[in-house]
Amino acid sequence: MNLREGLAWLDRGLIAHDPCRVEYKRAGHAPITFDASKGKPRFEVTDENNVSIRAHLWDFIVLAADLGFEPKAGDVIISDGRKYEVMELGQDGCWQWTGSHMTTYRIHTKDTGESNA
């Protein structure tokens, strides 16, 4: 195993350590189901008036190869019967690379408050 393969193995291990099954939906495409890792980061931004805004979001870490395309705002993730909408996070966009060698996406979402019944 070379270094790149070893780092990819670590990225897969992160998701396998505490996986949740998700369904990823994009308008005009068939839903995709795969394992992801779910986290709840705290986001804080200060505006030009020095007012801080804090939010609790849900991030999903997924293997880029499992998704097959870049996430975009408005996409939907279904996890544990809840609906999460992919959203822009300020100037950072709706996702960022995480892990080694750009093999995993950290996708920023908001819980829509809807259950997927």
Steps between C-alpha positions, in 0.01 A plus 500: 500500500640839404447825691205615287321165548569515873353850530192396300463203736503744796231715334277194453570402862372837625163434341497132598572586865160664559300461178149613426316392187399797286301556186625788287248667269550751222220621275508318167723216630427163655560491880832351615534303826830457685665527843611835641624642827281766661611784724350813654752787480437844644527781249557863596539805279534869585344759269625849414324644811694258721185297572564127539262245357524142621340195346502127551519311175539141395799395293521171315838356407473283191744335264511703179503174303171391665327824400651526153449878459553820697228586751295811430267716704141375490593131486333289770641237736267261682649349817330321790160602364591873497539732203810722472549762229848573364569868562763764434709584803600860438788534255608143575233357270294194580787251531873476552762235453587311813733212563803421296551549129154646440309172526223608738249784499381678815151607394327779694127454559211626708235283658177605327290385795325252274492128543523287192179303536 
